[in-house]
């Protein structure tokens, strides 16, 4: 299982951030996103990220860290 690490800053979830995530998912099946305290609420960020990535992704929040996983088939 391979994992990559990305940091989410005060700019929030931008198109560039989503493209960075997609690039990381090309070679990794898990991406760990560290959310800076100034970026806002993690729950809102997770919903926004999952909406923009699509149905093949799930997320888990632990503290200021979001763990994203890509599945082969869409999650129902």
Buried (B, 14 or more C-beta within 10 A) or exposed (E): EEEBEBEBEEEEBEEEBBEBBBEBBEEBBBBBBBBEEEBBEBEEBBEBBBEBBEEBBBBEBEEEBBBBBBEEEEEE
